[in-house]
């Protein structure tokens, strides 16, 4: 089965110490590898103002992970752990591989079209040539 | 000045009456292409709106970049319609999905608080 890619964002309470956040990340990584998935990227966005209040708090500590796995069990387990964890207020998992695939496809399509008929790049150089040819024909 | 210009304007309109219903008007218009706009009948030309994402050649709208999505929200947090922003159909479809995801993780508001 093909590999799926997920974005996983979770928000910790702003008063959790950095060590606890790291602990949560470590447990998630461990759980992912145990289930046969993999945490590809960990990106701590840090404290950030939220657009609305969550649990009566205006700020949260955002953490962003990229998870790869071949089946949904990994996500199920990760979400269960996030739900259990006290420090985590909110989380969101988004499956992205299909959208990324679409993005790739569109990009390739665009590049191929650009290669076939180079519009902007080519008009600057070949345009003078046909122009001069016409002039020559007119003169002749 | 104004008194002079008014009598001058009257004769052409009087002439247009007898000359025919269709003929004179276009002639009057052709006299000044800039004229009709000034006269106020079509006082403004609507500027053509262009899809911002098409200009950037975006193949993917990232829900994590709240600052990109924010201009497409009304003050109270509603998603702006296509007719307001000029976004093309395809990108509006992607945009709404991105905005809704961002709302779920508190990057964008569902409804702005007072």
Interface residues (C-beta under 8 A of the other chain):
Chain A: X7 X9 X11 X50 X51 X52 X53 X54 X60 X64 X90 X91 X92 X94 X99 X100 X102 X103 X106 X107 X110
Chain B: X57 X59 X60 X63 X64 X66 X101 X103 X104 X105 X106 X107 X108 X109 X110 X111 X113
